[in-house]
Amino acid sequence: MGKRKTIGVIIAEPESVYQQRLLKGIFKQCEKYGYNAAVFCSLSKLGISYKQYQDGEANIFELVNFELLDGIIVPPITLSGDEKVSEHVLERLKNECSKPVVCLDIPYGDYPVINTDDRSAFSSVTAHIIDVHECRKIYFLTGTMGFSVSEQRLAGYMDMMKKRDIPVDDSMIFYGDFWYSGGESLADKIISGEVERPEAVICASDHMAIGLANRLAANGIRVPEDIIVTGYDATSEAVLNDIAITTCVPDVAAAAGKAVDHIRSLIEPGAEIIPPAPQKHSGLRICSSCGCPENMAYVKQRLNDSLIRSNWNYGDKDIENRVDINMLLESYVFESFAGSVDAHDCLDKIYRSIYLIKPFDRFWLCLKEEWLGSDEEAAMGYPDKMRTVVYRYFMHDKDDDPEGCYISENGGEIFDTRLMLPQLWEEYDEPRVFYFAPVHYIEYSLGYAVVQCSIKEEHIIGNVYRNWLRNVSSALEMIRVRTRLQMFSERDAMTGLYNRRGMDKELYKLLKKARPTDKLLVFVIDMDGLKIINDTYGHSEGDYGIRAIANVTRQIAKNDDICVRAGGDEFYIIGVGDYNSIDALVRVQRFKQALEETDKAAAKPYEISASIGYCCESLSHKIAIDELLRIADGRMYENKIARKKQRKE
């Protein structure tokens, strides 16, 4: 068996009803063929007013390596909220993608389009209004003029009106925008008398139907008694509206499945094509806006989907696989994140809260290698390397995690970003779906998160995951800023070495893990002639000399040693370990040699030089650090005086 094929999906706002149906259709068909799916998703709706945040969300599309995928599916309508993002993704596809690309429902560049069968659906809606409610004066409110979806939905209405021998003229057809405002605009024309009152209005979207029905009702025109109104898309907003809207569930899943079939015909010519079965949940959904009795089973089901429960039945054994937004809020995970004291603590709390986004098999948090660094390192795009700082795998029917799960702020797996995720290319016993979502603070990219599920899993990431990840992103940014502020308070700005405050903190850590037999070794280093350099060549040259001494200080330090700029031209090295005087003398010689090499390479009109002294003492003697520094300082001055004498001679 060859490598499993992987179909990429570029999509925004996966929690919305259209996107959910579409993804289920893709996954169902991928399951038949044994394909993996990699979904790259902006979790927010493109076109939100917070432009900088949207930029951070859309950055996930920069991650897609088209050449590692076998085909790409794009529903352009989900990207249409931001023309710049939509055009940029299209440009990337044209310039970087040699694999098959197929779009859904609206044209996108020159790529083939698979359309949802809206035409048949609207014929059914129109037939219901004619046959059940005996209406003949029926208006149609479609979407944007020239939009293929608008025209297909209008065509379905026209088909049935013709079939029932009901004449239609231009005065019965209106163009809107698929949004509330389109329905409100038509309502205003009916209310003012500009447009003659119809018996019914069939709308091409639920949102236009809601806008129409509510504006009519607010002005004394009853729905459905005076005018019947229907919608399309079967959104939660429609069934929860004060006037519940009769609507229709489009068979988006079937169109999405056909998109997979199209790609299969190109990447595996001659392979069997198994057409997607019609979605069993598609079709008319009766509510009160057409005058029929409510379909209470449907209303209850949609209400349950939308409900934020105040109390869960925690005795339900399947409870943890059905987390809702209220459970997320009641977990107090956001406050927990805010209380993180450092990067490790923050990542640990993220790790422990991952149960809130179940069900899933595996989770990865991949951040930029230097994610705790500067703002420049947190800018848009992704670097060549990424680091997995959190990895968690959930065993089915068990609470414990197997070996291999981890958190690591500076460790973890480092991988080439072009791979997107190394585990995407592992061999699996059955196809999987991988959701890639951005981790960012406003427009600044920190990395991305990946959730992996079986492609059979009915659950698709939604508002729980979006809000959990938003708070993860904010927590990471808070720790990043706190780390930088802490670094500024504990580090010398010019050299990057510890200052006195940083020295005390790091020394405490060293002493805490020291063994009773260890020794404390300190070096005191003092730059020679700093005042003369400043007075003769300027303070910028003096600063150059200070940085040069700091670099040499780092060179002779060992991994756990503390390097300190104690004052203007004074430096310390402090180490705890199995040291002796020979070790100290060897390092003194290395210091002198490195300093000579630095001075020679700099070729300055002045000498870059320094004096050094040391002291080594057993921890068992309980001698204070200040006393050791005083002794080393005295020896440093002895060295300085001896070197002055040598120069005079």
C-alpha positions as CSV (number, residue, x, y, z in Angstrom):
1,M,0.0,0.0,0.0
2,G,1.4,3.4,-1.0
3,K,1.6,6.6,1.0
4,R,-1.9,7.7,2.1
5,K,-3.1,10.7,0.1
6,T,-3.8,13.9,1.9
7,I,-6.4,16.5,0.8
8,G,-5.9,20.1,1.9
9,V,-8.8,22.3,2.8
10,I,-8.5,26.1,3.1
11,I,-11.4,27.6,5.0
12,A,-12.5,30.3,7.4
13,E,-14.9,30.1,10.4
14,P,-15.3,26.3,10.5
15,E,-17.9,26.5,13.3
16,S,-20.5,28.0,11.0
17,V,-23.3,25.8,9.7
18,Y,-22.2,25.9,6.0
19,Q,-18.6,25.1,6.8
20,Q,-19.6,22.3,9.2
21,R,-21.8,20.6,6.6
22,L,-19.1,21.0,4.0
23,L,-16.3,19.5,6.1
24,K,-18.5,16.5,7.0
25,G,-19.1,15.9,3.3
26,I,-15.3,16.1,2.6
27,F,-14.5,13.8,5.5
28,K,-17.1,11.2,4.5
29,Q,-15.8,10.9,1.0
30,C,-12.1,10.9,2.2
31,E,-13.0,8.1,4.5
32,K,-14.2,6.0,1.6
33,Y,-11.0,6.4,-0.3
34,G,-8.6,6.2,2.7
35,Y,-7.5,9.8,2.4
36,N,-6.3,12.1,5.2
37,A,-7.6,15.6,5.4
38,A,-5.5,18.7,6.5
39,V,-7.8,21.6,7.3
40,F,-6.1,25.1,7.5
41,C,-8.6,27.4,9.1
42,S,-8.9,30.9,10.3
43,L,-11.2,30.4,13.3
44,S,-12.7,33.9,13.1
45,K,-15.0,35.2,10.4
46,L,-13.0,37.2,7.8
47,G,-14.2,40.7,7.6
48,I,-14.5,41.4,11.3
49,S,-13.9,45.0,12.3
50,Y,-10.8,44.2,14.3
51,K,-8.5,44.2,11.3
52,Q,-5.3,43.5,13.1
53,Y,-6.8,40.4,14.8
54,Q,-8.1,39.2,11.5
55,D,-4.6,39.5,10.0
56,G,-3.3,37.3,12.8
57,E,-6.0,34.7,12.0
58,A,-5.4,34.7,8.2
59,N,-1.7,34.1,8.8
60,I,-2.5,30.4,9.0
61,F,-2.9,30.3,5.2
62,E,0.8,31.2,4.9
63,L,1.6,27.8,6.4
64,V,0.2,25.7,3.6
65,N,2.8,23.8,1.6
66,F,0.8,22.9,-1.5
67,E,3.4,20.6,-2.9
68,L,3.2,18.2,0.0
69,L,-0.6,17.8,-0.4
70,D,-2.3,15.8,-3.1
71,G,-5.2,18.2,-3.8
72,I,-6.8,21.4,-2.5
73,I,-10.4,22.2,-1.8
74,V,-11.4,25.9,-1.3
75,P,-14.9,27.2,-0.4
76,P,-14.2,30.8,-1.6
77,I,-17.4,32.1,0.1
78,T,-15.8,31.6,3.5
79,L,-12.8,33.8,2.4
80,S,-15.0,36.5,0.8
81,G,-15.3,38.6,3.9
82,D,-11.8,40.0,3.2
83,E,-10.9,40.7,-0.4
84,K,-7.2,41.1,0.4
85,V,-7.0,37.7,2.1
86,S,-9.1,36.0,-0.7
87,E,-6.9,37.5,-3.4
88,H,-3.7,36.6,-1.6
89,V,-4.7,32.9,-1.2
90,L,-5.7,32.8,-4.9
91,E,-2.3,34.3,-5.8
92,R,-0.5,31.7,-3.8
93,L,-2.4,28.9,-5.4
94,K,-1.6,30.3,-8.9
95,N,2.1,30.7,-8.2
96,E,2.9,27.9,-5.8
97,C,0.4,25.1,-6.4
98,S,0.8,22.5,-9.1
99,K,-1.7,20.1,-7.5
100,P,-5.4,19.8,-8.4
101,V,-7.6,22.6,-6.9
102,V,-11.4,22.6,-6.8
103,C,-13.7,25.3,-5.5
104,L,-17.2,25.1,-4.0
105,D,-20.3,27.1,-4.9
106,I,-18.7,30.2,-6.3
107,P,-15.9,30.8,-8.9
108,Y,-12.4,31.4,-7.8
109,G,-9.8,32.2,-10.4
110,D,-10.0,29.7,-13.2
111,Y,-10.4,26.7,-11.0
112,P,-13.3,24.2,-11.5
113,V,-16.4,24.8,-9.3
114,I,-18.7,22.2,-7.8
115,N,-22.0,23.7,-6.9
116,T,-24.5,22.7,-4.2
117,D,-27.8,21.6,-5.8
118,D,-29.7,24.8,-4.7
119,R,-31.9,24.7,-7.8
120,S,-33.7,21.5,-6.8
121,A,-34.0,22.7,-3.2
122,F,-35.7,25.9,-4.2
123,S,-38.0,24.1,-6.5
124,S,-39.1,22.1,-3.4
125,V,-39.6,25.2,-1.2
126,T,-41.6,26.9,-4.0
127,A,-43.8,23.7,-4.4
128,H,-44.5,23.7,-0.7
129,I,-45.7,27.3,-0.8
130,I,-47.9,26.7,-3.9
131,D,-49.3,23.3,-3.1
132,V,-49.7,23.4,0.7
133,H,-50.5,27.1,1.2
134,E,-52.2,27.7,-2.2
135,C,-50.2,30.9,-2.9
136,R,-49.7,32.3,-6.4
137,K,-48.5,35.8,-5.9
138,I,-45.0,34.7,-4.7
139,Y,-42.0,37.0,-4.7
140,F,-38.4,35.8,-4.7
141,L,-35.6,37.6,-2.9
142,T,-32.3,36.3,-4.1
143,G,-28.7,37.3,-3.3
144,T,-26.2,39.6,-5.1
145,M,-27.0,40.1,-8.8
146,G,-24.7,38.1,-11.1
147,F,-23.6,35.8,-8.2
148,S,-23.9,32.2,-9.5
149,V,-25.4,31.1,-6.2
150,S,-28.1,33.8,-6.5
151,E,-28.9,32.8,-10.0
152,Q,-29.1,29.0,-9.2
153,R,-31.5,29.7,-6.3
154,L,-33.6,31.9,-8.5
155,A,-33.7,29.3,-11.2
156,G,-35.2,26.7,-8.8
157,Y,-38.0,29.1,-8.0
158,M,-38.5,29.8,-11.7
159,D,-38.6,26.1,-12.5
160,M,-41.4,25.3,-10.2
161,M,-43.4,28.5,-11.0
162,K,-43.3,27.5,-14.7
163,K,-44.2,23.9,-13.8
164,R,-47.3,25.1,-11.9
165,D,-48.2,27.5,-14.8
166,I,-47.8,30.6,-12.6
167,P,-46.5,33.6,-14.6
168,V,-43.5,35.5,-13.2
169,D,-42.4,39.0,-14.2
170,D,-39.5,41.2,-13.1
171,S,-41.7,42.9,-10.5
172,M,-41.7,39.6,-8.5
173,I,-37.9,39.2,-8.4
174,F,-35.6,41.2,-6.0
175,Y,-31.9,41.1,-5.4
176,G,-30.4,41.4,-1.9
177,D,-27.2,40.6,-0.2
178,F,-27.8,37.3,1.7
179,W,-27.8,39.3,5.0
180,Y,-30.4,40.8,7.3
181,S,-30.2,44.2,5.4
182,G,-31.4,42.6,2.2
183,G,-34.7,41.5,3.8
184,E,-35.2,44.7,5.7
185,S,-34.8,46.7,2.4
186,L,-37.6,44.7,0.7
187,A,-39.8,45.0,3.8
188,D,-39.4,48.8,3.8
189,K,-40.6,48.8,0.2
190,I,-43.6,46.7,1.0
191,I,-44.5,48.7,4.1
192,S,-44.3,52.0,2.2
193,G,-46.4,50.7,-0.7
194,E,-43.6,51.1,-3.2
195,V,-44.0,47.3,-3.8
196,E,-47.4,45.7,-3.9
197,R,-48.0,43.3,-1.0
198,P,-47.4,39.6,-2.0
199,E,-48.9,36.5,-0.5
200,A,-45.4,35.0,0.1
201,V,-41.8,35.8,-0.2
202,I,-39.2,33.1,-0.7
203,C,-35.8,34.3,0.4
204,A,-32.4,32.9,-0.7
205,S,-31.0,32.9,2.8
206,D,-32.2,32.7,6.4
207,H,-30.7,36.0,7.3
208,M,-32.7,37.9,4.6
209,A,-35.8,36.0,5.7
210,I,-35.3,37.0,9.4
211,G,-34.7,40.7,8.4
212,L,-37.8,40.7,6.2
213,A,-40.1,38.9,8.8
214,N,-39.0,41.0,11.7
215,R,-39.2,44.4,9.9
216,L,-42.7,43.5,8.6
217,A,-43.9,42.4,12.1
218,A,-42.5,45.5,13.7
219,N,-44.7,47.6,11.3
220,G,-48.0,45.7,11.8
221,I,-47.8,43.2,8.9
222,R,-48.2,39.7,10.4
223,V,-46.1,36.7,9.4
224,P,-47.4,34.3,8.3
225,E,-51.1,35.6,8.5
226,D,-50.5,38.5,6.1
227,I,-47.3,37.4,4.3
228,I,-45.6,34.0,4.3
229,V,-41.8,34.1,4.5
230,T,-39.3,31.3,4.0
231,G,-35.5,31.2,4.2
232,Y,-32.7,28.8,3.3
233,D,-29.6,27.3,5.0
234,A,-31.3,26.1,8.2
235,T,-29.3,28.3,10.6
236,S,-29.8,28.4,14.3
237,E,-30.7,32.1,14.0
238,A,-33.7,31.1,11.9
239,V,-35.2,28.6,14.3
240,L,-34.5,30.7,17.3
241,N,-36.0,33.9,15.8
242,D,-39.2,35.2,17.5
243,I,-40.9,34.2,14.2
244,A,-39.3,30.8,13.6
245,I,-38.4,30.7,9.9
246,T,-39.4,27.8,7.6
247,T,-36.2,26.9,5.9
248,C,-34.3,24.3,4.0
249,V,-31.1,22.3,4.7
250,P,-29.0,22.5,1.6
251,D,-27.1,19.3,0.6
252,V,-23.7,21.0,0.9
253,A,-22.1,17.7,2.0
254,A,-22.9,16.1,-1.4
255,A,-21.2,18.9,-3.3
256,A,-18.2,18.7,-1.0
257,G,-18.0,15.0,-1.6
258,K,-18.1,15.6,-5.3
259,A,-15.1,17.9,-4.9
260,V,-13.2,15.0,-3.4
261,D,-14.3,12.8,-6.3
262,H,-13.0,15.4,-8.8
263,I,-9.6,15.4,-7.2
264,R,-9.5,11.6,-7.0
265,S,-10.2,11.4,-10.7
266,L,-7.1,13.5,-11.3
267,I,-4.6,12.1,-8.8
268,E,-5.7,8.4,-9.2
269,P,-6.9,8.1,-12.8
270,G,-9.1,5.0,-13.3
271,A,-9.7,4.5,-9.6
272,E,-13.2,3.7,-8.5
273,I,-15.4,6.7,-7.8
274,I,-18.1,6.1,-5.2
275,P,-20.6,9.0,-5.5
276,P,-21.6,10.7,-2.2
277,A,-25.0,9.6,-1.0
278,P,-27.6,12.4,-0.5
279,Q,-27.5,13.9,2.9
280,K,-30.2,12.4,5.0
281,H,-30.7,15.5,7.0
282,S,-31.2,17.8,3.9
283,G,-34.5,19.2,2.8
284,L,-37.4,21.3,4.1
285,R,-37.6,22.3,7.7
286,I,-41.1,23.5,8.7
287,C,-41.4,26.4,11.2
288,S,-44.1,28.9,11.9
289,S,-43.3,31.6,9.2
290,C,-45.1,29.7,6.5
291,G,-48.2,28.9,8.5
292,C,-47.6,25.2,9.1
293,P,-47.6,23.7,12.5
294,E,-44.1,23.8,14.1
295,N,-41.8,20.8,13.7
296,M,-41.1,20.6,17.4
297,A,-38.5,17.9,17.0
298,Y,-36.5,20.1,14.7
299,V,-36.9,23.1,16.9
300,K,-35.8,21.2,20.0
301,Q,-32.8,19.7,18.2
302,R,-31.5,23.2,17.0
303,L,-32.3,24.7,20.4
304,N,-30.3,22.0,22.1
305,D,-27.4,22.6,19.6
306,S,-27.4,26.3,20.6
307,L,-28.0,26.0,24.3
308,I,-25.5,27.2,26.9
309,R,-26.4,24.9,29.8
310,S,-26.2,26.3,33.3
311,N,-25.8,22.9,34.8
312,W,-24.5,19.7,33.3
313,N,-25.3,16.1,34.4
314,Y,-21.8,15.2,35.5
315,G,-23.0,11.6,36.1
316,D,-23.3,11.1,32.3
317,K,-20.3,8.9,31.4
318,D,-20.1,10.6,28.0
319,I,-20.0,14.1,29.4
320,E,-16.3,14.8,28.7
321,N,-16.8,14.2,25.0
322,R,-19.6,16.8,24.8
323,V,-18.0,20.0,26.3
324,D,-20.0,23.1,25.5
325,I,-19.1,26.8,25.8
326,N,-20.6,27.0,29.3
327,M,-18.4,24.2,30.6
328,L,-15.4,26.0,29.1
329,L,-16.5,29.2,31.0
330,E,-17.2,27.4,34.2
331,S,-13.7,25.7,34.1
332,Y,-12.1,29.0,35.1
333,V,-9.3,28.1,32.8
334,F,-8.9,31.7,31.7
335,E,-8.2,32.8,35.2
336,S,-5.8,29.9,35.6
337,F,-3.9,30.9,32.5
338,A,-3.7,34.5,33.8
339,G,-2.1,33.3,37.1
340,S,0.8,31.6,35.3
341,V,4.1,32.6,36.9
342,D,6.5,31.6,34.1
343,A,6.5,29.9,30.7
344,H,6.7,26.4,32.0
345,D,3.8,27.0,34.4
346,C,1.7,28.5,31.5
347,L,2.4,25.6,29.2
348,D,1.6,23.1,32.0
349,K,-1.8,24.8,32.6
350,I,-2.5,24.7,28.8
351,Y,-1.6,21.0,28.8
352,R,-3.9,20.3,31.7
353,S,-6.8,22.2,30.1
354,I,-6.8,20.3,26.8
355,Y,-9.6,18.0,27.9
356,L,-11.9,20.9,27.3
357,I,-11.5,20.6,23.5
358,K,-12.2,16.9,23.3
359,P,-13.0,14.7,21.5
360,F,-9.7,14.3,19.7
361,D,-6.8,11.9,19.5
362,R,-3.8,14.2,19.6
363,F,-2.9,17.8,20.1
364,W,0.2,19.8,19.2
365,L,1.1,23.4,20.2
366,C,3.8,24.5,17.7
367,L,5.5,27.8,18.4
368,K,8.3,29.8,16.8
369,E,11.6,28.5,18.0
370,E,12.3,31.8,19.8
371,W,8.7,32.5,20.8
372,L,9.7,34.2,24.0
373,G,11.8,36.7,22.1
374,S,11.3,40.1,20.7
375,D,8.3,41.6,18.8
376,E,10.3,41.3,15.6
377,E,10.4,37.5,16.2
378,A,6.6,37.5,16.7
379,A,5.8,39.3,13.4
380,M,3.6,37.9,10.6
381,G,4.6,34.7,8.8
382,Y,6.4,31.6,10.0
383,P,10.2,31.1,10.3
384,D,12.0,28.1,8.8
385,K,11.9,26.2,12.0
386,M,9.1,25.5,14.5
387,R,9.1,24.0,18.0
388,T,6.5,21.7,19.5
389,V,6.2,22.9,23.1
390,V,3.1,20.9,24.0
391,Y,2.1,17.5,22.8
392,R,-0.8,15.5,24.3
393,Y,-2.3,12.2,23.2
394,F,-5.6,10.9,24.7
395,M,-6.1,7.1,25.0
396,H,-9.6,6.1,24.3
397,D,-11.6,5.2,27.4
398,K,-8.7,6.1,29.6
399,D,-7.8,9.2,31.6
400,D,-4.0,8.6,31.8
401,D,-1.6,9.7,29.1
402,P,1.0,7.3,27.6
403,E,4.8,8.0,27.5
404,G,5.8,10.7,25.1
405,C,3.4,13.5,26.0
406,Y,5.2,16.5,27.2
407,I,5.5,20.3,27.7
408,S,8.8,22.1,27.1
409,E,9.2,25.8,26.7
410,N,12.7,25.6,25.3
411,G,12.9,21.9,24.3
412,G,10.5,19.7,22.4
413,E,10.7,18.7,18.8
414,I,12.2,21.2,16.4
415,F,11.1,20.6,12.8
416,D,11.2,22.3,9.3
417,T,8.1,24.5,9.0
418,R,7.8,23.3,5.3
419,L,6.6,20.0,6.8
420,M,3.7,21.8,8.6
421,L,3.7,18.9,11.1
422,P,6.0,15.9,10.9
423,Q,3.3,13.6,12.3
424,L,1.0,14.5,9.3
425,W,3.2,12.1,7.2
426,E,3.2,9.2,9.6
427,E,1.5,5.9,8.6
428,Y,-1.9,5.4,10.2
429,D,-4.2,2.4,10.3
430,E,-7.1,4.5,9.2
431,P,-7.4,8.0,7.7
432,R,-7.2,11.1,9.9
433,V,-8.1,14.7,9.9
434,F,-5.7,17.4,11.1
435,Y,-7.0,20.9,11.9
436,F,-4.3,23.6,11.7
437,A,-5.3,26.9,13.5
438,P,-3.3,30.1,14.2
439,V,-1.9,31.0,17.6
440,H,-1.3,34.7,17.7
441,Y,-1.8,37.9,19.7
442,I,-3.6,40.5,17.6
443,E,-1.5,40.5,14.4
444,Y,1.6,39.0,15.9
445,S,2.1,35.3,15.0
446,L,3.4,33.0,17.8
447,G,2.7,29.7,15.9
448,Y,-0.2,27.3,15.4
449,A,-2.1,24.5,17.1
450,V,-3.0,21.2,15.5
451,V,-5.8,18.8,16.5
452,Q,-5.9,15.3,15.1
453,C,-9.1,13.1,15.0
454,S,-10.2,10.0,13.2
455,I,-11.9,11.1,10.0
456,K,-14.9,9.2,11.2
457,E,-15.4,11.6,14.1
458,E,-18.6,13.5,13.7
459,H,-17.5,16.3,16.0
460,I,-15.9,19.3,14.2
461,I,-14.0,22.1,15.9
462,G,-16.3,24.9,16.8
463,N,-16.8,27.8,19.2
464,V,-15.4,26.0,22.2
465,Y,-12.1,25.4,20.5
466,R,-12.0,28.9,19.1
467,N,-12.5,30.5,22.5
468,W,-10.1,28.1,24.2
469,L,-7.4,28.8,21.7
470,R,-8.0,32.6,21.9
471,N,-7.2,32.4,25.6
472,V,-4.2,30.1,25.0
473,S,-2.9,32.8,22.6
474,S,-3.4,35.6,25.1
475,A,-1.8,33.6,27.9
476,L,1.3,32.9,25.7
477,E,1.6,36.6,24.8
478,M,1.2,37.6,28.5
479,I,4.1,35.2,29.5
480,R,6.2,36.4,26.5
481,V,5.8,40.0,27.6
482,R,6.4,39.1,31.3
483,T,9.5,37.2,30.4
484,R,10.9,40.1,28.4
485,L,10.1,42.5,31.3
486,Q,11.7,40.1,33.7
487,M,14.7,39.9,31.4
488,F,15.0,43.7,31.3
489,S,14.9,43.8,35.1
490,E,17.5,41.1,35.6
491,R,19.7,41.7,32.6
492,D,22.1,44.4,31.7
493,A,20.8,46.1,28.6
494,M,24.2,46.8,27.0
495,T,25.8,43.4,27.4
496,G,22.9,41.0,28.0
497,L,24.7,39.7,31.1
498,Y,22.9,39.4,34.5
499,N,22.8,42.5,36.7
500,R,23.0,42.2,40.5
501,R,19.3,41.4,40.8
502,G,19.6,38.6,38.2
503,M,22.7,37.4,39.9
504,D,21.0,36.9,43.2
505,K,18.1,35.0,41.6
506,E,20.3,32.7,39.6
507,L,22.7,32.1,42.5
508,Y,19.8,31.0,44.6
509,K,18.8,28.4,42.0
510,L,22.4,27.1,41.8
511,L,22.8,26.8,45.5
512,K,19.4,25.1,45.8
513,K,20.5,22.2,43.6
514,A,24.1,22.1,44.8
515,R,25.6,19.0,46.5
516,P,27.3,19.4,49.9
517,T,30.7,18.5,48.4
518,D,30.4,21.2,45.7
519,K,32.6,24.4,45.7
520,L,31.7,28.0,44.9
521,L,34.1,29.5,42.3
522,V,34.0,33.2,41.6
523,F,35.9,35.4,39.2
524,V,36.1,39.2,39.4
525,I,37.1,41.0,36.1
526,D,37.8,44.7,35.8
527,M,38.4,46.5,32.4
528,D,41.6,48.4,32.1
529,G,41.7,52.1,31.0
530,L,38.0,52.7,30.4
531,K,38.2,56.3,31.5
532,I,41.1,57.0,29.1
533,I,39.2,55.4,26.2
534,N,36.0,57.4,27.0
535,D,37.9,60.7,27.3
536,T,40.1,60.1,24.2
537,Y,37.9,58.3,21.8
538,G,34.4,58.8,23.1
539,H,31.8,56.9,25.1
540,S,30.8,54.8,22.1
541,E,34.3,53.3,22.0
542,G,34.2,52.8,25.7
543,D,30.9,50.9,25.3
544,Y,32.5,48.8,22.5
545,G,35.2,47.8,25.0
546,I,32.7,46.9,27.7
547,R,30.8,44.6,25.2
548,A,34.1,43.0,24.1
549,I,35.0,42.2,27.7
550,A,31.5,40.8,28.3
551,N,31.9,38.5,25.3
552,V,35.2,37.2,26.5
553,T,33.6,36.6,30.0
554,R,31.0,34.4,28.3
555,Q,33.6,32.5,26.4
556,I,35.3,31.2,29.6
557,A,32.1,30.5,31.5
558,K,30.6,27.0,31.7
559,N,27.0,26.2,31.0
560,D,25.6,26.7,34.5
561,D,27.9,29.6,35.4
562,I,26.4,33.0,36.1
563,C,27.9,35.9,34.1
564,V,27.3,39.3,35.6
565,R,28.0,42.9,34.8
566,A,28.3,44.1,38.4
567,G,29.0,47.8,37.6
568,G,30.4,50.1,34.9
569,D,33.5,48.1,34.0
570,E,33.3,45.3,36.5
571,F,32.2,41.7,35.7
572,Y,31.7,38.5,37.7
573,I,31.6,34.8,36.9
574,I,30.0,32.6,39.5
575,G,29.8,28.8,39.4
576,V,28.9,26.0,41.7
577,G,30.3,22.5,41.1
578,D,33.3,20.1,41.6
579,Y,35.9,22.9,41.1
580,N,39.5,23.3,42.3
581,S,42.3,25.9,42.0
582,I,43.7,24.2,38.9
583,D,40.3,24.7,37.1
584,A,40.4,28.4,38.1
585,L,44.0,28.9,36.8
586,V,43.2,27.2,33.5
587,R,40.2,29.5,33.0
588,V,42.3,32.6,33.9
589,Q,44.8,31.6,31.1
590,R,41.9,31.1,28.7
591,F,40.6,34.5,29.6
592,K,43.9,36.2,28.9
593,Q,44.3,34.3,25.6
594,A,40.8,35.1,24.4
595,L,41.2,38.8,25.4
596,E,44.4,39.0,23.4
597,E,42.7,37.5,20.4
598,T,39.8,39.9,20.7
599,D,42.1,42.9,21.0
600,K,44.0,41.8,17.9
601,A,40.9,41.2,15.8
602,A,39.3,44.6,16.9
603,A,42.4,46.5,15.7
604,K,41.4,49.6,17.7
605,P,43.7,52.5,18.4
606,Y,43.5,51.5,22.1
607,E,44.2,48.2,23.9
608,I,41.1,46.2,25.0
609,S,42.4,44.6,28.3
610,A,41.2,43.6,31.7
611,S,42.4,42.2,35.0
612,I,41.1,39.1,36.6
613,G,41.1,37.5,40.1
614,Y,39.4,34.4,41.5
615,C,38.4,32.6,44.7
616,C,37.3,29.0,45.2
617,E,35.8,27.8,48.4
618,S,33.9,24.7,49.6
619,L,30.1,25.3,50.3
620,S,30.6,23.4,53.6
621,H,32.5,26.3,54.9
622,K,29.4,28.4,54.6
623,I,31.3,31.5,53.5
624,A,29.2,34.3,52.2
625,I,29.2,35.2,48.5
626,D,30.1,38.8,49.3
627,E,33.2,37.6,51.1
628,L,34.3,35.4,48.2
629,L,33.8,38.4,45.8
630,R,35.9,40.6,48.1
631,I,38.7,38.1,48.1
632,A,38.6,37.7,44.3
633,D,38.4,41.4,43.9
634,G,41.5,41.8,46.0
635,R,43.4,39.3,43.8
636,M,42.1,41.1,40.7
637,Y,43.7,44.3,41.9
638,E,46.9,42.5,42.6
639,N,46.8,41.3,39.0
640,K,46.1,44.8,37.8
641,I,49.0,46.3,39.7
642,A,51.4,43.6,38.5
643,R,50.3,44.2,34.9
644,K,50.9,47.9,35.3
645,K,54.4,47.3,36.5
646,Q,55.1,45.0,33.5
647,R,54.0,47.7,31.1
648,K,56.3,50.3,32.8
649,E,59.2,47.9,32.6
